Amino acid sequence: MTEGSSLGKMMGQALEANLRCVALATKVANSVAGAAFTTLSGGGDRPVAAAGNTAQQKQLAPPPQPQPAPSAILLEGAAGSKPTALFLLENHLPHEISASVEITPLLTPSGRKLKSTLQLDKKKIVLAPGQKVVARIGAPITAKFVTGEKYTGEIRVKGIPGASVPLVLRRIPGAQQVQGRQRITAVVAADSGKKTKPSRPRRRATAKSASRP
């Protein structure tokens, strides 16, 4: 092997090592140092992640940039149904975390608080470093919810600032309501298609009475 080829090989290995270091540093900087949420389903919303900042993250990562608001978990259904959604909890910290998961009261569009009917299957989590767990949330849709209105709330992890995901609960029209609207529309359309004809017999009777002596 020539001296030139050996030097080229050494430079290639050094460059590859540097690229690996840069990739690792980028991965560490972009990772979330906290417990993160990721929605797996819920009305077709895109996956979201929300987590708190820590001192360790500030040392490894560049200055935090403004983050867009996370998408909400959407739970919608007709009265009597119980829609559900899944979300992922992941521990990005180098140590175990133990925290409670809570749901805030629901807010009406006018700002009035309602007692939450949301049901969470994991109210407390214990996660080792790098461990993930999938949680399920559901809500019975009752007749007290106004059709079409949005009721908002949040899932929060106690002790981790910023670890929250917004929720939206919405009642949609049931099959019977939709069928009723279709029947009403059909009747109106049928009535609007009728044409009224002038009453000719009355006109003829008037003409006869006028011709009498």
PELIN-V537095 format. One record per backbone hydrogen bond with DSSP energy under -1.0 kcal/mol. CO is the residue of the C=O (numbers start at 1). NH is the residue of the N-H. If there is no record, write none. Layout:
co=CO nh=NH
co=CO nh=NH
This chain:
co=2 nh=6
co=3 nh=7
co=4 nh=8
co=5 nh=9
co=6 nh=10
co=7 nh=11
co=8 nh=12
co=9 nh=13
co=10 nh=14
co=11 nh=15
co=12 nh=16
co=13 nh=17
co=14 nh=18
co=15 nh=19
co=16 nh=20
co=17 nh=21
co=18 nh=22
co=19 nh=23
co=20 nh=24
co=21 nh=25
co=22 nh=26
co=23 nh=27
co=24 nh=28
co=25 nh=29
co=26 nh=30
co=27 nh=31
co=32 nh=34
co=34 nh=92
co=36 nh=90
co=38 nh=88
co=42 nh=74
co=54 nh=58
co=55 nh=59
co=56 nh=60
co=57 nh=61
co=73 nh=168
co=75 nh=170
co=77 nh=172
co=78 nh=81
co=81 nh=141
co=83 nh=139
co=85 nh=137
co=86 nh=40
co=86 nh=41
co=87 nh=135
co=88 nh=38
co=89 nh=133
co=90 nh=36
co=91 nh=130
co=97 nh=127
co=99 nh=125
co=100 nh=158
co=102 nh=156
co=106 nh=114
co=107 nh=152
co=108 nh=111
co=112 nh=108
co=114 nh=106
co=119 nh=138
co=123 nh=101
co=125 nh=99
co=127 nh=97
co=128 nh=131
co=131 nh=91
co=133 nh=89
co=135 nh=87
co=136 nh=121
co=137 nh=85
co=138 nh=119
co=141 nh=80
co=142 nh=145
co=146 nh=149
co=151 nh=169
co=152 nh=107
co=153 nh=167
co=154 nh=104
co=155 nh=165
co=156 nh=102
co=157 nh=160
co=160 nh=163
co=162 nh=164
co=163 nh=157
co=165 nh=155
co=166 nh=73
co=167 nh=153
co=168 nh=75
co=169 nh=151
co=170 nh=77
co=171 nh=148
co=174 nh=178
co=175 nh=179
co=176 nh=180
co=177 nh=181
co=178 nh=182
co=179 nh=183
co=180 nh=184
co=181 nh=185
co=182 nh=186
co=183 nh=187
co=184 nh=188
co=185 nh=189
co=186 nh=190
co=187 nh=191
co=188 nh=192
co=191 nh=194
co=198 nh=200
co=200 nh=204
co=201 nh=205
co=202 nh=206
co=203 nh=207
co=204 nh=208
co=205 nh=209
co=206 nh=210
co=207 nh=211
